[in-house]
Amino acid sequence: MFGDLLSNFQEKQEALKEKLAEITVEANAGDGAIKVTANCAREIINIKIDKTSLDWDDTEEVEDLVMEAVNRALLLAAEKEQEEAQNLVKDVMPPGLGNLGNLFG
């Protein structure tokens, strides 16, 4: 029983990794001047910069906005990853174990 459960969990975990790589989130900073897209495997997959919205002479501000947008995107990705992982745990719990899935989140 537990061998099957473990095998099923490992299969679902691999499927989750693939799914997370396909789910994207977007965050921005500087009223949309910097937009960062990440996937839920916590990889930055795109950065868009609206050059007209930034003061390029203020390098520190541009760097801060990029960092802010990246951090927001990674936070959103982590939140979505946690949500998907909780769904995985609930999905692999054998019937009849009640709310034991809630122990993990």
N, C-alpha and C positions, 0 to 999 in steps of 0.2 A: 504494500500500500504506500509506504513512505518513499520507496524507490520510484514508483510511478509519479507520486506527487513531486519529488525532486526533479525528475526528468521533465515533467510538464512545466514546472517552474522555470527550468533552464531554457526550454524552448520559448516560453512566453517572454523571458527576459531578453533573448536574442531578438524576438519580434519587436519588443519594446524599443530596443536600441535603434532598430531600423525605422520605426515609427517616429521616434524623437528626432532623427536626422531629417525627417520630412516636414515636421511641424515648425513653422517660423513665427517669430514675434518681431515687432518693430518698436523702437523707442527713438525719441528725438530730444534735442536740447537746443537752446537758443531760439525758441519759438519756431522750430522746424528747420533751422539753418543746417543742423547736422541730423541725419537720419541713419540709424544703424539697424540692420536686420541680422538676426541671429537665428540659428535653429535650436531646437530644444536639447540637442546634444552639446549645447553650449559652445558652438562654433560661430564666429562672426562670418557671415556670408556676403554682406554688402555694407558699404558705407557711402552715403550720398551727401554731398556738401553743396549748399547753395552759396556760391561765391559772392553773390550780391548782398547777402544778409550779414556778412562778416567783415570786421575790420582786420584785414590781413597784416596790418602793421602791428597789431596787438597779438603776437604769436602765443603768448601765455593764455589769453582768453580763448583762442581757437583750440589750443591743446586741452584746456579745461572742459570746453564744450564737447569735444570728441570723447574725452574720458567719461564725462557725465552720461552721454548717450550710450556708450559701450557698457558702462556699469548698469544702466537701466535695462538695456536689452538682455544682459546676462542674468539679471535678477528675474525678469519676466520669464526667461527660458528656464531658470531653476524652479520657479513656482509651477510652471506647466509640467516640468519633468516630475516634480513631486506628486502632482495631481495624477499623472499617468501611472506612476509607480504604485500609488495607492489603489488605483483601479486594477492593476495587475495582481496585487496581493488579494484583493477581494475576489478576483476572477479565479484564482488558483485554489482558494480555500475549498476543501471538500464540503459537500452539502451536509447540513446537520451540525456544523460547528458554530452556529449562531453568529455572534458579533465578534469573534476572535480576530477578524480582519481589522477591526478598529484598534487593536493593540499597536499597530504599526503606523498610525497616523490619525 
